Structure formats: C-alpha cells, structure tokens
Amino acid sequence: MKKTYLVTLLTLSLLSSCEIDHGLGIIESEISGRVIFSNPGAKPDKIDAARVVAVVNFPPQGLGDLVITNTSLNTSQESPAYRLPAPLARYQVVAVVYREKGKDWDYTNILGIYGLDETHGWEIQPVTLDKNNPVAKDIDIYCDWPASK
C-alpha cells in the first residue's frame, strides 16, 4: 500500500513539474488595410486569385523572405480589406500579387505595391513591425488589373 502511494505521489509530482509545449502560438503582429482597385470592372478573366504579400528582402532570395495572406482577396469588391499576420520585421515591400487560372503562383505577377500611388508620391514605402508598433494599419495598396493577353 505504501509502495503504491509512493509511486502515485512521485508520478503526480513529476507531472506537475512538466511544462507542455503549446506550439508556436498566435502571431499578434500584423499588417492591414485595403486593396483599392482603380479600375474594378477591368478584371481579366485569366485572374484566378489575388493575395497580399510582405517581403523582408527585395528581391526575395527564397520563401523565408516572404509572408503571404492565407486567403485570397475578394476581387469582386472595389476595395477589399486584408489582414496579414506577420512576424516583427522591416518589410521592404508590401504588394498584391495574382495567380492566373490553371497556373502556379508567380510572385512577379504584381498588381500593386504599397507607396506606388498618387497618395504617397510614387515611392515604395517599407513597413516596420516592432515591439513598440506590432500592428501597421491603413496600409492601403492601389492596384490596376493587367491588360488582357
């Protein structure tokens, strides 16, 4: 009886001292805003999807330099909102890219880049997320559809 009691006590003490890894956790830093299509009625039929990307190094050296939204934009809206959870970093470029129907994603298919518009004076604007400012709001990206081929 004492032996069972001792084993149970020992087991409980070991379990109470263990820390359980809960995974990576939730990213609390993000970039958000709107994608504003200057000519929403001109969307070519070849476009399957569009997403927002943020790039640490430009041009990107690999997928580790890139953060992308996990859902596509609603391209039937004139200015759909987006939210891009992203680790703390300085992003050289925040842009909208598209995928053509029946093809893989090609990150050179750019619809618009943050800062390249008449509001910001046609200069690419980097976005920095840090401990003091983990959320960048109102990062609006102006886009135009590519000409149909």
C-alpha positions as CSV (number, residue, x, y, z in Angstrom):
1,M,0.0,0.0,0.0
2,K,2.8,2.4,0.9
3,K,4.6,1.5,-2.3
4,T,1.5,2.3,-4.4
5,Y,1.0,5.6,-2.5
6,L,4.7,6.5,-3.0
7,V,4.6,5.7,-6.8
8,T,1.4,7.7,-7.2
9,L,2.9,10.7,-5.3
10,L,6.1,10.5,-7.4
11,T,4.1,10.4,-10.7
12,L,2.0,13.3,-9.7
13,S,5.0,15.4,-8.7
14,L,6.7,14.7,-12.0
15,L,3.6,15.6,-14.0
16,S,3.1,18.8,-12.1
17,S,6.7,19.9,-12.8
18,C,6.4,19.3,-16.6
19,E,5.8,22.1,-19.0
20,I,3.8,21.4,-22.0
21,D,4.8,23.0,-25.3
22,H,1.7,24.6,-26.8
23,G,3.2,25.1,-30.3
24,L,4.2,28.4,-32.0
25,G,1.3,30.4,-30.6
26,I,-0.6,33.2,-32.3
27,I,1.2,35.9,-34.2
28,E,-0.1,39.2,-32.7
29,S,1.7,41.5,-35.1
30,E,0.1,42.3,-38.4
31,I,-0.2,44.5,-41.5
32,S,-3.7,45.5,-42.5
33,G,-5.5,47.9,-44.8
34,R,-7.4,47.9,-48.1
35,V,-6.6,46.9,-51.6
36,I,-8.1,49.6,-53.9
37,F,-8.7,48.6,-57.5
38,S,-8.6,51.7,-59.7
39,N,-10.5,50.0,-62.4
40,P,-12.5,47.3,-60.8
41,G,-14.6,46.5,-64.0
42,A,-11.4,45.7,-66.0
43,K,-10.5,42.4,-64.1
44,P,-9.4,40.0,-66.8
45,D,-10.9,36.5,-67.0
46,K,-7.5,35.0,-66.6
47,I,-7.2,36.1,-63.0
48,D,-7.9,33.2,-60.5
49,A,-6.9,34.8,-57.2
50,A,-5.0,37.7,-55.6
51,R,-3.2,37.9,-52.3
52,V,-1.2,40.4,-50.2
53,V,2.5,39.6,-49.7
54,A,5.1,41.3,-47.5
55,V,8.8,40.8,-48.4
56,V,11.7,41.3,-46.0
57,N,14.4,41.2,-48.7
58,F,13.7,42.6,-52.1
59,P,14.1,40.8,-54.4
60,P,13.3,37.8,-52.2
61,Q,16.0,35.1,-52.0
62,G,13.5,32.4,-51.0
63,L,10.2,31.7,-49.4
64,G,11.7,32.6,-46.0
65,D,11.8,36.3,-47.1
66,L,8.1,36.3,-47.9
67,V,4.8,36.4,-45.8
68,I,1.6,35.9,-47.7
69,T,-2.1,36.1,-46.7
70,N,-3.6,32.7,-46.2
71,T,-6.8,33.6,-48.1
72,S,-7.4,35.3,-51.4
73,L,-8.8,38.8,-51.7
74,N,-12.4,39.3,-52.7
75,T,-11.6,40.7,-56.2
76,S,-15.3,41.4,-56.9
77,Q,-15.2,44.3,-54.4
78,E,-13.8,47.7,-55.3
79,S,-11.6,47.9,-52.1
80,P,-11.5,44.7,-50.1
81,A,-9.9,44.7,-46.7
82,Y,-7.0,42.5,-45.9
83,R,-5.2,41.3,-42.7
84,L,-1.7,39.8,-42.9
85,P,-0.4,38.3,-39.7
86,A,3.4,38.8,-39.9
87,P,6.4,38.4,-37.6
88,L,8.2,41.5,-36.3
89,A,10.5,42.7,-39.1
90,R,11.1,45.5,-41.5
91,Y,9.3,44.7,-44.8
92,Q,10.9,46.3,-47.8
93,V,7.8,45.7,-50.0
94,V,4.1,45.1,-49.3
95,A,2.3,44.2,-52.5
96,V,-0.6,42.5,-54.2
97,V,0.2,39.5,-56.5
98,Y,-2.2,37.5,-58.6
99,R,-2.4,33.9,-59.9
100,E,-3.6,33.1,-63.4
101,K,-6.2,30.3,-63.9
102,G,-4.6,26.9,-64.3
103,K,-1.1,28.2,-63.3
104,D,1.0,28.2,-60.1
105,W,1.6,31.4,-58.1
106,D,4.2,33.6,-59.8
107,Y,5.3,36.4,-57.4
108,T,6.4,38.6,-60.3
109,N,2.6,39.0,-61.2
110,I,2.3,42.2,-59.2
111,L,-0.9,44.2,-59.3
112,G,0.2,47.0,-56.9
113,I,2.9,48.0,-54.3
114,Y,2.3,50.0,-51.1
115,G,3.5,53.5,-51.8
116,L,3.3,53.4,-55.6
117,D,0.3,55.7,-56.0
118,E,-0.6,59.4,-56.1
119,T,-1.3,59.4,-52.3
120,H,2.3,58.5,-51.4
121,G,4.2,60.3,-54.2
122,W,5.2,57.2,-56.2
123,E,7.8,55.9,-53.8
124,I,7.8,52.3,-52.4
125,Q,7.1,52.6,-48.6
126,P,8.6,50.0,-46.3
127,V,6.5,48.8,-43.3
128,T,8.1,48.1,-40.0
129,L,6.6,45.9,-37.2
130,D,8.5,46.0,-33.9
131,K,7.8,45.6,-30.2
132,N,6.6,49.2,-29.8
133,N,4.5,49.1,-33.0
134,P,3.4,45.5,-33.7
135,V,0.4,46.5,-35.9
136,A,0.6,48.5,-39.1
137,K,-2.9,49.7,-40.0
138,D,-4.2,51.6,-43.1
139,I,-1.5,50.1,-45.4
140,D,-3.7,50.7,-48.4
141,I,-2.4,49.3,-51.7
142,Y,-3.6,50.8,-55.0
143,C,-3.8,48.3,-57.8
144,D,-4.7,48.1,-61.5
145,W,-5.5,45.0,-63.4
146,P,-3.1,43.8,-66.1
147,A,-4.0,44.1,-69.7
148,S,-5.7,41.0,-71.1
149,K,-3.4,38.8,-73.2
